Amino acid sequence: GLASCARSCCGPRLQLSADAMADSPRSDDDRRMRSRSRSRSRSPRRSISPKRSVSASPRRSVSPVDRRRREDEVDILKISNDDAAFVLGKNGKTKEKIARVSGATIDLYEQSLTLEIRGTAAERRRARKYVECVMAQRVGPVTIDDDGGDDDLTTIEVPSEAVGFVTGAQGNFLRSIEEEWGTLMFFADFRGRSRGGQGETEKLAIFGERRGRRGAQLKCMAAVETKVPGYFTGSRMRDMEEPSTEEWGTDTLVLRPDELSYALGKKGMTRKKLAKSSGCIVEYVGYTVFMSGTGAERRRAQEYLGWLFEQLKGPVYVDGWEERDDCTAIDVPRDCVGYVTGARRATLGKIEEEWGTLMFFMSTQMRSRDRDTSGRRDFDGSEKLVIFGDRRGRRGAELKCMSAVETKKPGHFTRDIRKHTSESKGFASDTFPMDESELSYALGKDGTTRRKLARASGCIMEYVGQVAFICGTLEERTRARTYLKWLLKQRHGSVYVDDVRDRDDVTIVPVPQHCVGYVTGNRGASLRQVEEMSGTFCFVEGGRGEAEQLLIFGHNKHDREVAERLVNDLVNEKLRDEDRRDYDDRDRRDDYYDRYPRDHDRRDDYDRRRDDDYDRRRYDD
């Protein structure tokens, strides 16, 4: 079926040959594959499977003008049933990947076996090219034509002995790189070369935007260097060097073996936090650090890496941290430093991983002007924790640390905090004090309720003591405050949303009344699981007719669609169980009647026996 065919779409490699696709042994139907532009006029058709997402589009905001233009521009590709399986992929992953890399919206229809591609001319052209590459894997040789001017292809030579290592078991390693960097990757063989010889290479094609292609390329280079040391960091390194500009470029730094282990960190966590906090692509190829990005990103990455190595020698003080736009500092009482840091820096490490920041305690006892003197001075009884990264990440990490300090020393940060709502349309912070019962309800078990409100609203939400800090843009903060108020109202009864039809962050799902209990589950467990899996905020607005309304809130439409599908699955499962139970009850009744005579049959037999006795007595008389 479709799934078995789709599983093989990642396995075969493309062969880059001089033959065109039309010369490959394809069916006549495949050769008639065509594309044309037309206005959006046809009615929607049935999708391939209700379990699969047949419409894939990249997650990004589109202006109304662009949205109208996209709706009017459609390319239609006529494909075969076998090609449809390859384009769809396992659980629709391949189609979603093509849509994400190309930027187009892709719809696959079963009855007509057509693929509709919506987007700008460049997006549709890229999507067609990627679709043709995926379908070509089913029949063999294919030509990759990069003359379209898309500037979306990077190739890397991989030694034959490292191809299996780079591909991974069943292509899992390449798929993980594609997922991480938003690219489309496959191997391409050159026809005409001998096979099996040492030193041969195979070409790996990487499609996507520049940053994603570079990240995927460096990831593959690191894997090859692990299998074949010195392959990229030797003589080939000079051939790969490109001129660096302020707009884009790559810097390299060679590390010693002891420095590499420290700069890599446990499971690569140190490297990841350097990359996230600086905004730069950071990858270690052998002992060489590759840093790719803009000039500012590369400078930040080198600076952060230097501070890491300075910590091996002793405390670090950052000169001019007050004037930096990538730094936030927080004063932590000395008796709370160990609690904030955690055992073997575990707590700080989790905060860095969650918010993509670089954090360390900066020595307040040793200012830059005091470094040449032997004496050290105590200042205010606190240690300064500096946080480096983008604004949103720094604020989230700062609030996390404030919450930890507040747990250790109640009132340290919230003693004079009152309710505050900022009118700024940009990034700002609101505060919402709560009493103890409200805090417990709004926090949830292990903080699950707080996290779901933050994710659904797209806002930073952290509880410092009994004060909720809500940070983000005006739209995000408004959503978060509204969700929090609705949540607290649920403690006392049902919640009704007056403007539900006018909101753009809600999906309404009618649920039959006899299915509501099954959808919510015991003490709301099933609905909480739906929220956790989809990143939404859901509750039942009941009491209106034979069906009750389940409201699914979230700033991301895709997340709401996931929640809607999960809820519909629960409703269908309940209805199937009821049908099965009714069918079993009928079977049991029929079996009972077959085993025992019915009451009316018994009465008929009695009446017949009584009549026979009466006739016999008359005859005797």
Beta strands, then each sheet from edge to edge (+ up, - down):
strand 1: 14-16
strand 2: 37-38
strand 3: 55-56
strand 4: 74-78
strand 5: 105-109
strand 6: 114-118
strand 7: 153-159
strand 8: 184-190
strand 9: 201-207
strand 10: 249-254
strand 11: 281-285
strand 12: 288-293
strand 13: 327-333
strand 14: 358-362
strand 15: 382-388
strand 16: 428-433
strand 17: 460-464
strand 18: 467-472
strand 19: 506-512
strand 20: 537-541
strand 21: 547-553
sheet 1: 1+ 8+ 9- 7+
sheet 2: 2+ 4- 6+ 5- 3+
sheet 3: 10+ 12- 11+
sheet 4: 13+ 15- 14+
sheet 5: 16+ 18- 17+
sheet 6: 19+ 21- 20+
end
